[in-house]
Amino acid sequence: MDFDSFVLAASLSDLGGERAAREHADAVEFRMDLAADPLAALDGYDGELPILATNRVEWEGGEAADDDARVDALREAIEHPRVEAVDVELAAIAAGDGVGVVERARERDVAVVVSVHDFEETPARAEMSRLLGQALEFGDVGKLAVTAESRADVLRLLALTHAQTEAGRRVATMAMGEAGRHSRAVAPVYGSRIGYAPVAPADATAPGQYDLATLRGLVEALE
Ligand SMILES: O=C1C[C@@](O)(C(=O)O)C[C@@H](O)[C@@H]1O
């Protein structure tokens, strides 16, 4: 996965959902933290879509405990031939335990998405810019998911997305929550490289997500 252009990822906790995702998605985001036996699921994967592996830690909105097992599982996932990208939290890199994942991904030629989530607010532009700058020191893509409370929040995120893209940086941005919902359709217009969507609305992995078919339709219509 090179993220040269927009990638729509179907967020799945069960890789069996790939069949239903195929029609609209470019990739699967496998939420390992939400799966019962993620490494066995990877071994049994015979889908068509490439996999972005995420093992989201609990303090960043996921369900994985913050222990060695989480990071070890991510490292093992990288060895799987269909895993073409891996998500590592910037905070995990800063803490040190994410560094080995990035290094192994580099050795395997697996793309690295370094992510930051803010479940409270949309920070000031300078702060968002700083976070993406740090993420891009380690990742092929810097991903920033913030929480919007107003249209002004979304505008700030979109303006930043546009500026980063114009400067040749690969970023993925989205505003979580109701007020930010439309950002998921509009941010790709300004250069955001990744969108995330569940196949069915009930399986949303973040607040404000559209279902996959809807997001594909919106992104296509705005292209
Ligand atoms: O980091 C992200 C982005 C996301 O939080 C979203 O807002 O769509 C959804 C997650 O599944 C994914 O890992």
PDBQT file of the ligand as one rigid body, heavy atoms in Angstrom, charges set to zero:
ROOT
HETATM    1  O1  LIG A 301      -7.567   5.350  13.631  1.00  0.00    +0.000 OA
HETATM    2  C1  LIG A 301      -8.548   5.045  13.011  1.00  0.00    +0.000 C 
HETATM    3  C2  LIG A 301      -9.480   6.039  12.512  1.00  0.00    +0.000 C 
HETATM    4  C3  LIG A 301     -10.805   5.853  13.172  1.00  0.00    +0.000 C 
HETATM    5  O2  LIG A 301     -10.660   6.171  14.528  1.00  0.00    +0.000 OA
HETATM    6  C4  LIG A 301     -11.834   6.807  12.567  1.00  0.00    +0.000 C 
HETATM    7  O3  LIG A 301     -12.099   7.830  13.167  1.00  0.00    +0.000 OA
HETATM    8  O4  LIG A 301     -12.351   6.487  11.483  1.00  0.00    +0.000 OA
HETATM    9  C5  LIG A 301     -11.276   4.413  12.983  1.00  0.00    +0.000 C 
HETATM   10  C6  LIG A 301     -10.281   3.396  13.481  1.00  0.00    +0.000 C 
HETATM   11  O5  LIG A 301     -10.725   2.075  13.162  1.00  0.00    +0.000 OA
HETATM   12  C7  LIG A 301      -8.957   3.636  12.860  1.00  0.00    +0.000 C 
HETATM   13  O6  LIG A 301      -8.002   2.786  13.449  1.00  0.00    +0.000 OA
ENDROOT
TORSDOF 0
